[in-house]
Amino acid sequence: MSNRVYNILFHLHTVSGIVISVLLFVIFFAGSFSFFRDDIVNWERGHTVEQTERIDMDLDAAMDSLSQHYNLHGRDVSISKHYLERRIGVSLSASHDSLASEADKARAFFYLDMKTTETASYASSYSLGEFLYRLHFMAQIPHPVGYYLSGFTALFFLFAIITGILVHWDKIVSNFFLFRPWAKLKAMWTDAHTALGTLGLPFQFVYAVTGAFFMIKALLIAPSIFVLYDGDQKQFYADLGYGEPTFEYSYQPLSSSFSFNDMVRETSQDWAGFDVNHMHIFNYGDSTMHVAVEGEMNRNVKFTGPGKRIYQVATGEVIEEQSPLVAASYMDGVKNWLYRLHYGDYGGYALRIVSFFLGIVSCFVIISGIMIWLVARKKQSIPERKRKFNLWVAQIYMAICLSMFPVTALTFVAVKLFDGYGKPFIYSVYFLTWLFASVLFIIKRDIGFTNKYCLLSGSLIGLLVPIANGISSGQWIWISWREGADQVLFIDLFWIGLSALAWLAYRNLNKKQGQNTESNAAIPEDKEESVAELV
């Protein structure tokens, strides 16, 4: 590689990385906690659920209960379970009956508890697990700006990964084994960036590709709609497998009896290992009523196995079927692989814990990249004004990124001590505390101070999480263990372990900074610039 090409790639890698560093840190940090989204939700509500994606409830009784609150006749009803929770999503379309009242023409969405059949709105069901999950793709920013922002961040991250590989290719092996934890702190940042960046490379590459696909696929495929489909979006999405069939409303009431439980039972028995997680009812109560039963094979049986049956209720016949036992189509296989790789939900707790730490490692790679960027711009040849600006930028970046740890821990404590306040409360606690902590550390203008005390405060507050849970709900660790409340127990133990690791990092950082202060006193200032050459 010529020096000119190398310099171009080097600067592209540096600029692309530093521009997106804060957004990327937020995505990876919140995304790491999102691997435990369902556990956090169940911990917050004190629920214990079975580790299955199937809808496990009496659907006939549930529909009878809903019919007492809503006029279901003529509506399309969608029941879906996307997470390992007791609550499932229920969506009601407007009635297809043109003579229906205005109330029946209003759409509705709510959650239904599979155990109690109680309903709850999205706002009242909002949880910390949902908040962190949505934060990792910037959903709190008005749609679609947040989605596109996270998607393009992932795209630029992919660009930074590729250019980083090209830049460091010649030294990627030798520098991987170069780690000097007892040397100067600046040298340690460089070594850690190289070693951890190489270790997390496959993980980061997968999440860069899948993240960009999920968030900006609409923009990427928009030209295809106009070129290949002549602007026909419905046909395009139907070919992708996202379309739903339509059945003309007949204005004739359904005369035959039916049972949703029987349809689900029959489908599950015919396809052993099949988990029904979605049911779509078309034209409820009309003679053209149809029911689509959808789901997937349990991933212990088959990794990619989407299945679907559509029943004509009047006759009880299956008019359309997609068997999960046969090989999945190319499109279904690609979609399923992308989802499974991104969510990391196919390997149980072991895979999710590994994915969490790889996400935190990625956060460390981002932080070390910021520090290397700052060190490389401390040369005497750079004007003093630019050096001060670079230091100011790095201080702001580090304050925003590192304060996420204690703020997240504090929000976990707050949602248990002040239960039931919902979305506005979580937004206020998290964002206002984050803003306050960031401003405080920016005013302090000391990156070392920010790093140490974010670790210290995060570890101390994190230890309060299981205590807050025990005080508010009575589910102390030993009680959760005895009662088999796995999700509640896991989150409590998770925070104890994470806090212990943060405390150890704080203690080691204190020792190393003390040693570096003594050793750096004898090092001439011009020698410190050689660290930048290691990048």
C-alpha positions in Angstrom: 0.0 0.0 0.0 1.4 3.4 -1.0 1.9 6.1 1.6 -0.7 8.3 -0.1 -3.4 5.5 0.0 -2.4 4.7 3.6 -2.7 8.3 4.7 -6.1 8.7 3.1 -7.4 5.5 4.7 -5.9 6.5 8.1 -7.6 9.9 8.1 -10.9 8.5 6.9 -10.8 5.9 9.7 -9.9 8.6 12.3 -12.5 11.1 11.1 -15.3 8.6 10.6 -14.6 7.1 14.0 -14.4 10.4 16.0 -17.5 11.9 14.4 -19.8 9.0 15.4 -18.0 8.0 18.6 -20.6 9.4 21.1 -23.6 8.1 19.2 -21.8 4.7 18.7 -21.0 4.5 22.4 -24.7 5.1 23.3 -25.8 2.5 20.8 -23.4 -0.2 22.1 -23.9 0.6 25.8 -27.7 0.6 25.7 -27.6 -2.2 23.2 -25.5 -4.3 25.6 -28.2 -4.0 28.2 -30.8 -4.7 25.6 -29.6 -8.3 25.4 -31.4 -8.6 28.8 -34.4 -6.5 27.9 -37.0 -9.2 28.8 -35.2 -10.0 32.1 -35.1 -6.3 33.0 -38.9 -6.0 32.2 -39.7 -9.1 34.3 -37.4 -7.9 37.1 -39.1 -4.5 37.2 -42.6 -6.1 37.3 -41.7 -9.0 39.6 -42.8 -11.6 37.0 -41.4 -15.0 36.3 -42.1 -16.4 32.9 -41.3 -19.5 30.9 -38.4 -19.2 28.4 -40.6 -19.7 25.3 -41.9 -17.4 22.6 -45.2 -19.2 22.2 -48.5 -17.6 23.2 -49.4 -19.7 26.2 -53.0 -18.7 27.2 -56.7 -19.5 26.7 -57.3 -17.5 23.5 -61.0 -18.2 23.4 -61.4 -16.8 26.9 -59.2 -13.9 26.1 -61.3 -12.9 23.0 -64.5 -13.3 25.0 -63.0 -10.9 27.6 -62.0 -8.4 24.9 -65.4 -8.5 23.3 -66.9 -7.1 26.6 -64.8 -3.9 26.2 -64.7 -3.6 22.4 -67.0 -4.4 19.6 -64.9 -6.8 17.6 -67.3 -7.5 14.8 -65.9 -6.5 11.4 -62.4 -5.7 12.8 -59.1 -7.3 12.1 -57.5 -8.5 15.3 -53.7 -9.1 15.6 -52.3 -10.9 18.7 -48.5 -11.1 18.9 -45.8 -12.1 21.3 -42.4 -10.5 20.5 -40.7 -10.8 23.9 -40.4 -13.2 26.8 -43.1 -11.4 28.9 -46.4 -12.1 30.4 -47.9 -9.3 28.3 -48.7 -9.7 24.6 -49.6 -7.1 22.1 -53.1 -6.8 20.7 -53.9 -4.5 17.8 -57.5 -3.8 16.6 -58.1 -2.3 13.2 -61.0 -0.1 12.3 -64.2 -2.0 11.5 -64.7 -2.9 7.9 -68.5 -2.4 8.3 -69.3 1.0 6.7 -72.3 1.3 9.0 -70.3 0.9 12.2 -70.2 3.7 14.8 -67.3 6.1 15.1 -66.0 4.3 18.1 -65.8 1.0 16.2 -63.9 2.7 13.4 -61.2 3.8 15.8 -58.0 1.7 15.9 -56.6 0.5 19.2 -53.5 -1.0 20.5 -52.9 -2.4 24.0 -51.2 -5.1 26.0 -52.9 -8.2 27.4 -51.7 -10.1 30.4 -51.7 -13.8 29.5 -52.2 -14.7 33.2 -54.8 -12.2 34.3 -56.2 -11.1 30.9 -55.9 -7.5 32.2 -55.2 -4.9 29.5 -52.8 -2.0 29.7 -51.8 0.8 27.4 -48.4 1.2 25.9 -47.6 4.3 28.1 -48.6 2.5 31.3 -46.7 -0.6 30.3 -43.5 1.3 29.5 -40.5 -0.1 31.3 -36.8 0.5 31.8 -36.1 -2.6 29.6 -38.1 -1.0 26.8 -36.4 2.3 27.3 -32.9 0.9 27.0 -33.9 -1.2 24.1 -35.3 1.8 22.2 -32.4 4.0 23.3 -30.0 1.8 21.4 -31.5 2.8 18.1 -32.3 6.4 19.1 -36.1 5.8 19.1 -36.5 8.6 21.7 -35.7 11.1 18.9 -38.8 11.7 16.8 -39.4 9.2 14.1 -37.8 8.7 11.6 -34.9 11.0 12.5 -33.7 8.7 15.4 -34.0 5.6 13.3 -32.0 7.1 10.4 -29.5 8.6 12.7 -28.7 5.2 14.3 -28.8 3.5 10.9 -26.3 5.9 9.4 -24.1 5.6 12.5 -24.0 1.9 12.0 -23.2 2.4 8.3 -20.3 4.8 9.1 -19.2 2.3 11.8 -18.9 -0.4 9.1 -16.9 2.1 7.1 -14.6 2.7 10.1 -14.1 -1.0 10.6 -13.1 -1.6 7.0 -10.7 1.3 6.9 -9.3 0.3 10.3 -8.6 -3.2 9.0 -6.8 -1.9 5.9 -4.8 0.6 7.9 -3.7 -1.8 10.6 -3.4 -4.9 8.5 0.4 -5.1 8.4 0.7 -4.8 12.2 -2.6 -6.3 13.3 -0.9 -9.5 14.5 2.2 -8.0 16.1 0.3 -5.2 17.8 -2.4 -7.7 19.0 0.2 -9.3 21.3 1.7 -6.0 22.4 0.1 -5.0 25.7 1.9 -2.9 28.3 -0.4 -2.4 31.2 2.4 -1.2 33.5 3.7 1.3 30.9 2.4 4.9 30.5 -1.4 5.2 30.5 -1.3 6.6 27.0 0.5 3.5 25.6 -1.9 1.3 27.4 -4.8 3.0 25.6 -3.2 2.2 22.2 -2.5 -1.4 23.1 -6.0 -2.0 24.4 -7.6 -0.3 21.3 -5.6 -2.7 19.0 -6.1 -5.9 21.0 -9.7 -5.4 22.0 -10.6 -4.1 18.6 -9.3 -7.2 17.0 -11.0 -9.5 19.5 -14.4 -7.8 19.0 -14.0 -7.4 15.2 -16.5 -10.2 14.2 -19.0 -9.0 16.8 -18.7 -5.4 15.7 -18.9 -6.2 12.0 -22.1 -8.3 12.5 -23.8 -5.5 14.4 -22.7 -2.8 12.0 -24.2 -4.7 9.1 -27.4 -5.8 10.8 -27.9 -2.4 12.5 -27.7 -0.6 9.2 -30.1 -3.1 7.6 -32.8 -2.7 10.2 -32.7 1.1 10.5 -32.1 2.4 7.0 -33.3 -0.5 4.8 -36.2 1.6 3.7 -33.8 4.2 2.2 -31.5 1.6 0.7 -34.3 -0.4 -1.1 -36.4 2.6 -2.1 -34.8 2.9 -5.6 -35.7 -0.8 -6.1 -39.4 -0.1 -5.6 -39.4 2.5 -8.4 -37.1 0.7 -10.8 -38.1 -2.9 -10.4 -41.7 -2.6 -9.2 -42.8 0.6 -10.9 -43.7 2.2 -7.6 -45.9 -0.7 -6.4 -45.0 -0.8 -2.7 -47.6 -3.5 -1.8 -46.2 -6.0 -4.3 -42.7 -5.2 -3.2 -43.4 -5.9 0.4 -45.5 -9.0 -0.5 -42.4 -10.4 -2.3 -40.3 -9.7 0.8 -42.9 -11.6 2.9 -44.2 -8.6 4.9 -47.6 -8.4 3.2 -50.9 -9.6 4.6 -53.8 -11.2 2.6 -57.1 -9.3 2.3 -60.6 -10.7 2.4 -63.6 -8.8 1.2 -66.1 -8.0 3.9 -69.5 -9.7 3.1 -71.8 -8.0 5.7 -73.1 -11.5 6.5 -72.7 -12.8 10.0 -70.7 -16.0 10.6 -73.1 -18.8 11.5 -70.7 -21.6 12.3 -68.9 -22.1 15.7 -65.1 -21.9 16.0 -62.3 -22.1 18.5 -59.0 -20.3 18.4 -57.5 -22.8 20.8 -58.4 -25.7 18.5 -56.6 -23.9 15.5 -53.5 -23.3 17.6 -53.5 -26.8 19.0 -54.0 -28.4 15.6 -51.2 -26.4 14.1 -48.8 -27.2 17.0 -49.6 -30.9 16.9 -49.0 -31.2 13.2 -45.6 -29.4 13.5 -43.8 -30.8 16.5 -41.7 -28.1 18.2 -43.6 -25.3 16.6 -44.2 -22.2 18.8 -47.2 -20.0 17.8 -46.4 -16.4 18.5 -48.8 -14.5 16.2 -52.4 -14.9 15.4 -54.2 -12.6 12.9 -58.0 -12.6 12.7 -59.5 -11.1 9.6 -63.1 -9.8 9.5 -64.0 -10.9 12.9 -67.6 -12.4 13.1 -68.2 -12.1 9.4 -68.9 -15.0 7.0 -65.5 -14.2 5.4 -63.7 -14.5 8.7 -60.2 -16.1 8.4 -57.5 -16.8 11.0 -53.8 -16.8 10.3 -51.7 -18.8 12.8 -48.0 -18.0 12.6 -44.9 -18.8 14.5 -41.5 -20.5 14.3 -39.9 -23.7 15.1 -38.2 -23.8 18.5 -34.5 -22.9 17.8 -33.4 -26.0 19.7 -35.1 -28.0 17.0 -34.5 -25.8 13.9 -32.7 -22.4 13.7 -34.7 -21.1 10.8 -38.2 -22.4 10.6 -41.0 -19.9 10.1 -44.5 -21.4 9.6 -48.0 -20.1 8.8 -51.5 -21.5 8.3 -54.6 -19.6 7.2 -57.9 -21.1 8.3 -61.2 -20.3 6.6 -63.4 -20.3 9.7 -66.8 -21.0 8.0 -65.5 -24.3 6.7 -62.6 -25.0 9.0 -60.3 -25.6 6.0 -56.7 -24.6 5.6 -56.6 -22.4 2.5 -52.9 -21.5 2.7 -49.9 -23.1 4.5 -46.2 -22.5 4.9 -44.7 -25.5 6.6 -41.7 -24.9 8.9 -40.5 -28.5 8.4 -39.4 -27.8 4.9 -36.4 -25.7 3.9 -37.1 -22.0 4.4 -37.0 -19.8 1.4 -34.0 -17.7 0.7 -35.8 -14.5 1.8 -37.1 -16.0 5.0 -33.7 -17.5 5.8 -31.9 -14.1 5.3 -34.4 -12.2 7.4 -34.4 -14.8 10.2 -30.6 -15.0 10.3 -30.2 -11.2 10.4 -32.7 -11.0 13.3 -31.2 -13.9 15.3 -27.7 -12.6 14.8 -28.6 -9.1 15.9 -30.7 -10.1 19.0 -28.4 -12.9 20.1 -31.4 -14.8 21.5 -30.7 -18.3 20.2 -28.0 -19.4 22.8 -29.6 -18.7 26.2 -28.0 -16.7 29.0 -24.5 -17.8 28.0 -24.6 -16.2 24.6 -26.3 -13.1 25.9 -23.7 -12.6 28.7 -20.9 -13.0 26.2 -22.6 -10.6 23.8 -23.0 -8.1 26.7 -19.3 -8.1 27.5 -18.4 -7.9 23.8 -20.7 -4.8 23.6 -18.9 -3.3 26.6 -15.5 -4.2 25.0 -16.7 -2.3 21.9 -17.5 0.7 24.2 -13.9 0.5 25.6 -12.6 0.4 22.0 -14.5 3.6 21.3 -13.2 5.3 24.5 -9.6 4.3 23.7 -10.0 5.6 20.2 -11.0 9.0 21.6 -8.0 9.0 23.9 -5.6 8.0 21.0 -7.1 10.8 18.9 -6.5 13.3 21.6 -2.9 12.1 22.2 -2.0 12.2 18.5 -3.0 15.9 18.5 -0.9 17.0 21.5 2.1 17.6 19.3 4.0 20.8 19.7 3.6 21.4 15.9 -0.2 21.8 16.4 -1.2 25.4 17.4 -2.2 25.9 21.1 -5.7 27.0 20.1 -6.3 23.7 18.2 -4.9 21.6 21.1 -7.2 23.3 23.6 -10.2 22.7 21.2 -9.3 19.0 20.8 -9.0 18.6 24.6 -12.4 20.3 25.0 -14.0 17.9 22.5 -12.5 14.9 24.2 -13.6 16.0 27.6 -17.2 16.5 26.4 -17.2 13.1 24.6 -15.9 11.3 27.7 -18.3 13.0 30.1 -21.3 12.1 28.0 -20.2 8.5 27.4 -18.8 7.5 30.8 -21.7 9.0 32.8 -24.1 6.5 31.2 -22.9 3.8 33.6 -23.9 5.5 36.9 -27.0 7.1 35.3 -28.2 3.6 34.2 -27.6 2.1 37.6 -29.4 5.0 39.3 -32.4 4.6 37.0 -32.6 0.9 37.9 -32.8 1.9 41.6 -35.4 4.6 40.9 -37.8 2.4 39.0 -38.0 0.0 41.9 -38.3 2.6 44.7 -40.9 4.7 42.7 -42.8 1.9 41.0 -45.7 2.7 38.6 -44.7 6.1 37.2 -44.1 4.9 33.7 -42.6 6.6 30.7 -42.4 10.2 31.8 -40.7 9.2 35.1 -38.1 7.1 33.3 -37.4 9.8 30.8 -37.0 12.4 33.5 -34.8 10.4 35.7 -32.5 9.1 33.0 -32.1 12.1 30.7 -32.0 14.8 33.4 -29.5 12.9 35.5 -27.5 12.2 32.4 -27.5 15.9 31.5 -26.6 16.9 35.1 -23.7 14.4 35.3 -22.4 15.3 31.9 -22.4 19.0 32.6 -20.7 18.4 36.0 -17.9 16.4 34.5 -17.5 18.8 31.6 -17.1 21.7 34.1 -14.5 19.7 36.0 -12.5 19.4 32.8 -10.5 16.3 33.9 -10.8 13.1 31.9 -9.1 11.1 34.6 -11.5 12.3 37.2 -14.5 11.6 35.0 -13.2 8.0 34.3 -12.5 7.2 37.9 -15.6 8.6 39.5 -18.0 7.2 36.9 -16.6 3.8 37.7 -16.8 4.4 41.4 -20.3 5.9 41.5 -21.6 3.3 39.0 -20.3 0.4 41.1 -21.7 1.8 44.4 -25.1 2.7 42.9 -25.2 -0.7 41.1 -24.8 -2.5 44.4 -28.0 -0.7 45.6 -30.0 -2.3 42.7 -30.8 -5.6 44.4 -31.3 -3.8 47.7 -33.8 -1.5 46.2 -35.6 -4.5 44.7 -35.7 -6.3 48.0 -37.0 -3.2 49.8 -39.7 -2.4 47.3 -40.9 -5.9 46.3 -39.7 -8.2 49.1 -37.9 -10.3 46.5 -34.5 -10.5 48.1 -31.9 -12.7 46.4 -32.4 -15.7 48.6 -36.2 -15.5 48.2 -35.9 -15.3 44.4 -33.6 -18.3 44.5 -36.0 -20.3 46.6 -39.1 -19.4 44.5 -37.3 -20.0 41.2 -37.8 -16.4 40.0 -35.0 -16.7 37.5 -35.3 -13.4 35.7 -35.5 -11.4 39.0 -32.6 -13.3 40.4 -30.5 -12.9 37.3 -30.7 -9.1 37.2 -29.9 -8.8 40.9 -26.8 -11.0 40.5 -25.9 -9.3 37.2 -25.7 -5.9 38.9 -23.7 -7.3 41.8 -21.2 -8.8 39.4 -21.0 -5.7 37.2 -20.5 -3.5 40.2 -17.7 -5.7 41.5 -15.9 -5.5 38.1 -16.3 -1.7 38.0 -14.9 -1.5 41.5 -11.9 -3.6 40.6 -11.4 -1.4 37.5 -11.5 1.7 39.6 -9.0 0.3 42.1 -6.6 -0.8 39.4 -6.9 2.5 37.6 -6.0 4.4 40.8 -2.9 2.2 41.2 -1.8 2.6 37.6 -2.3 6.4 37.6 -0.1 6.6 40.7 2.6 4.5 39.0 2.4 6.5 35.7 2.7 9.8 37.6 6.0 8.7 39.0 7.3 7.1 35.8 6.2 10.0 33.5 8.0 12.5 35.7 11.3 11.3 34.2 10.2 11.1 30.6 10.9 14.1 28.4 7.8 15.7 26.8 8.9 15.1 23.3 9.1 11.4 23.9 5.5 11.2 24.8 4.5 12.1 21.2 5.9 8.7 20.0 2.7 7.1 21.4 0.8 8.6 18.4 3.0 6.7 16.0 1.6 3.4 17.4 -1.9 4.2 16.1 
